[in-house]
Amino acid sequence: MLRIAIPNKGTLSRPAAEMLREAGYRQRPDDRDLVCRDEANDVEFFYLRPRDIATYVGSGDLDLGITGRDLLVDSGSPAEEVVDLSFGGATFHFAARPETLTSTDEIGGRRIATAYPGVVERHLAERAMKADVIRLDGAVENAVQLGVADVIADVVETGATLRQAGLVIVGEPILRSSAVLIRQLGKATNGQAEQLIRRLHGVLVARRYVMLVYDVRADLLEQATALTPGIESPTISPLHREGWVAVQAMVPRADLHRIMDELYDVGARAILVTDIHACRL
C-alpha cells in the first residue's frame, strides 16, 4: 500500500485534499481524522503537521508527501521535489531598515532573524556568505526594532507589514515557494507512485487548459489553427455545410478570451468552451 503524507492544517491542507480528490483519491470525511485509507486505489493518507512531512518522507517511513518547497528546504531532510503542484505560492525576501542595508552583498556578518533558518542558511551557503542566523517562531518583523537582528528573512506578500515596521525589501527573492510532491532523495518510484504522479499531472493540465470548439471556413483553416495548435494538433472534422470544418483543440485557460476574439476576427463562428476535468497526455 502506498503511504502518502499531506498537510493536516494550514494554507496547503484544503488545496492538497481538493487536488487529490480531483485525481480520483478518497480523502478524510472529517477534518479531525489523521488517517484515511483509500482501499480502491490501495493508498493510505496520513495528515501531518506541514513542517514534519519532509522528515517522514526523507526517512523513508512514508513514500510520498505534499508540502511547501520552503518547508522542504528548511527541514534539511534527504527528500526531493517530484512535481510542482502550482498552489500555495510564497516568496521569501530579506528586509531591513533602508539606512542599514541597501544590497544583499552587505548581508555577510549581519544578524538575520527568520522562522526559516534552513532556507536562509542554504541561500547563504550557495553564495559563500556567513551570517548569524537567529531562529524565531512566528512573526519576525519586530526583530530589528527590538534589537534582536539587523535583517529579517520572511515571506513577503504586499509588503504592508514590513512598511509598518520601517523595513524595506532588499535584493531579489531568496526563494519562490509553492506546494510540491516530494519523495525520499534518490528513491525510485514504483507503479503506484507513478500512477499518482500521472494523475496529478492530469489535474494540473486540466486546470490550465480548456477545450475550445469552433466552426470555420476551410479556406481560413490555416489562420485559425495557427491560433489553436492544441497540445499535439487540433482535431478537424468536415461539416455537412460544404466548405466548412469543425475544429477542436486544447488552449491555455489564461489566454482563452484573447484567442476567442482573434478566432472571431478571422471568421470562426459557433465558438464554444468546455472545462476539462481530467486528462492523460
C-alpha positions, 0 to 999 in steps of 0.5 A, a space after each residue: 500500500 502506498 503511504 502518502 503524507 499531506 498537510 493536516 492544517 494550514 494554507 496547503 491542507 484544503 488545496 492538497 485534499 481538493 487536488 487529490 480528490 480531483 485525481 480520483 483519491 478518497 480523502 478524510 470525511 472529517 477534518 479531525 481524522 489523521 488517517 484515511 485509507 483509500 482501499 480502491 486505489 490501495 493508498 493510505 493518507 496520513 495528515 501531518 503537521 506541514 513542517 514534519 512531512 519532509 522528515 517522514 518522507 526523507 526517512 523513508 517511513 512514508 513514500 510520498 508527501 505534499 508540502 511547501 518547497 520552503 518547508 522542504 528546504 528548511 527541514 534539511 531532510 534527504 527528500 526531493 521535489 517530484 512535481 510542482 503542484 502550482 498552489 500555495 505560492 510564497 516568496 521569501 525576501 530579506 528586509 531591513 531598515 533602508 539606512 542599514 542595508 541597501 544590497 544583499 552583498 552587505 548581508 555577510 556578518 549581519 544578524 538575520 532573524 527568520 522562522 526559516 533558518 534552513 532556507 536562509 542558511 542554504 541561500 547563504 551557503 550557495 553564495 559563500 556568505 556567513 551570517 548569524 542566523 537567529 531562529 524565531 517562531 512566528 512573526 519576525 518583523 519586530 526583530 530589528 526594532 527590538 534589537 534582536 537582528 539587523 535583517 529579517 528573512 520572511 515571506 513577503 506578500 504586499 509588503 504592508 507589514 514590513 512598511 509598518 515596521 520601517 523595513 524595506 525589501 532588499 535584493 531579489 527573492 531568496 526563494 519562490 515557494 509553492 506546494 510540491 510532491 516530494 519523495 525520499 532523495 534518490 528513491 525510485 518510484 514504483 507503479 503506484 507512485 507513478 500512477 499518482 504522479 500521472 494523475 496529478 499531472 492530469 489535474 494540473 493540465 486540466 486546470 490550465 487548459 480548456 477545450 475550445 470548439 469552433 466552426 470555420 471556413 476551410 479556406 481560413 483553416 490555416 489562420 485559425 489553427 495557427 491560433 489553436 495548435 492544441 497540445 499535439 494538433 487540433 482535431 478537424 472534422 468536415 461539416 455537412 455545410 460544404 466548405 466548412 470544418 469543425 475544429 477542436 483543440 486544447 488552449 491555455 485557460 489564461 489566454 482563452 478570451 484573447 484567442 476567442 476574439 482573434 478566432 472571431 476576427 478571422 471568421 470562426 463562428 459557433 465558438 464554444 468552451 468546455 472545462 476539462 476535468 481530467 486528462 492523460 497526455 
